[in-house]
Amino acid sequence: MAASKKLSLAVKALYVLEKHKNTPLSSSQIASELGVNSSKLRRILSLLVKSNLVESTQGTGGGFVLKRDSGSISLQEVYCSVEENKAFYLDVHDHADSNSSSSKMNDFFYDLFADVQVAIENRMGRISLKDVVDKVGA
């Protein structure tokens, strides 16, 4: 699943949990509301639980709930919770000749993508889940 899809699905799931405030929802209920595959959603929810953004309870009446207030959850936290690779991953191979044009080109793109990555993460750090919920209209 691509980074944008993982992030999007995670934010949509968190949106549903925020909308249902403190009412535990099963992964099937969330998947049904979103119209998505429940097995993919369960993988995302598992990552959100590991990152302490979501709490999972077992048994009848159990399910998933937000662990923190939506205003204290940044998109950057969500992104880091679900994404094992950065948005821009450049496969930079070592070259025997570090002065070769190929090596210099790799260094150029690596620096460019690193700068873009930092800008994206900084911007996401300033956007909370509450901002998204308010924009979408819970």
C-alpha positions in Angstrom: 0.0 0.0 0.0 1.5 3.4 -1.0 2.3 6.0 1.7 -0.6 8.3 0.6 -3.0 5.4 0.7 -1.9 4.3 4.2 -2.0 7.9 5.5 -5.4 8.5 4.0 -6.9 5.3 5.3 -5.4 5.9 8.8 -6.8 9.5 8.9 -10.2 8.3 7.7 -10.3 5.6 10.4 -9.3 8.1 13.0 -12.0 10.4 11.7 -14.6 7.7 12.2 -13.4 7.1 15.7 -13.5 10.8 16.5 -17.0 11.0 15.1 -18.2 8.2 17.4 -16.4 9.6 20.5 -15.5 7.0 23.1 -17.8 4.4 21.6 -15.6 1.3 20.8 -16.0 0.3 17.2 -14.9 -3.0 15.7 -12.6 -2.9 12.6 -15.6 -4.3 10.6 -17.8 -1.4 11.7 -15.1 1.1 10.8 -14.4 -0.7 7.4 -18.1 -0.8 6.7 -18.5 3.0 7.3 -15.5 3.8 5.1 -16.3 1.2 2.4 -12.8 -0.3 2.6 -11.3 -3.8 3.0 -11.3 -4.7 6.7 -8.0 -6.7 6.5 -6.1 -3.7 5.2 -7.8 -1.5 7.8 -6.8 -3.9 10.6 -3.2 -3.6 9.7 -3.4 0.2 9.9 -5.3 0.1 13.2 -2.7 -2.3 14.6 0.0 0.3 13.7 -2.1 3.1 15.3 -2.4 1.0 18.5 1.3 0.4 18.6 1.9 4.2 18.3 -0.6 4.9 21.2 -2.9 6.9 19.0 -5.7 4.3 19.3 -6.7 1.9 22.1 -8.0 -1.6 21.5 -10.2 -3.5 23.9 -11.2 -7.1 23.7 -14.5 -8.8 24.3 -18.1 -7.9 23.8 -18.5 -4.2 23.7 -14.8 -4.0 22.8 -13.2 -2.3 19.8 -11.1 0.7 18.9 -11.3 4.2 20.4 -9.1 7.2 20.1 -6.6 7.2 22.9 -6.0 11.0 22.9 -7.9 14.1 22.1 -8.0 14.8 18.3 -6.4 18.2 18.8 -3.3 16.6 20.2 -2.8 14.1 17.3 -0.8 15.6 14.4 -0.9 14.2 10.8 2.9 13.9 11.2 2.4 11.4 14.1 -0.1 9.5 12.0 2.2 9.4 9.1 5.1 8.2 11.1 2.9 5.5 12.7 1.8 3.9 9.5 4.7 4.5 7.1 7.9 2.4 7.3 9.5 4.3 4.5 9.5 8.1 3.8 7.4 9.6 1.1 10.4 10.0 -1.1 12.7 7.0 -1.1 15.7 7.2 -3.4 17.7 4.1 -4.0 21.2 5.5 -3.9 23.9 3.0 -4.7 27.5 3.5 -3.7 29.8 4.1 -6.6 33.4 3.3 -6.6 34.0 6.8 -8.0 32.3 9.3 -5.8 33.1 12.0 -8.3 31.2 10.3 -11.1 28.3 12.2 -12.7 26.0 9.4 -11.6 27.1 9.6 -8.0 26.8 13.4 -8.1 23.3 13.1 -9.6 22.3 10.7 -6.8 23.6 13.1 -4.2 21.6 16.0 -5.8 18.3 14.1 -5.8 18.9 12.7 -2.3 19.4 16.3 -1.0 16.4 17.5 -2.9 14.1 14.8 -1.6 15.4 15.1 1.9 14.5 18.8 1.8 11.0 18.1 0.4 10.5 15.4 3.0 11.4 17.7 5.9 9.0 20.4 4.5 6.2 17.8 4.2 6.7 16.5 7.7 6.9 20.0 9.2 3.6 21.0 7.6 1.9 17.8 8.7 3.2 18.5 12.2 1.2 21.7 12.3 -2.1 20.0 11.2 -4.0 18.1 13.9 -6.7 15.4 13.5 -9.1 18.0 14.9 -8.2 20.4 12.1 -9.1 17.7 9.6 -12.3 16.8 11.4 -13.3 20.5 11.5 -12.5 20.9 7.8 -14.5 17.8 6.8 -17.3 18.5 9.2 -17.9 15.7 11.7 
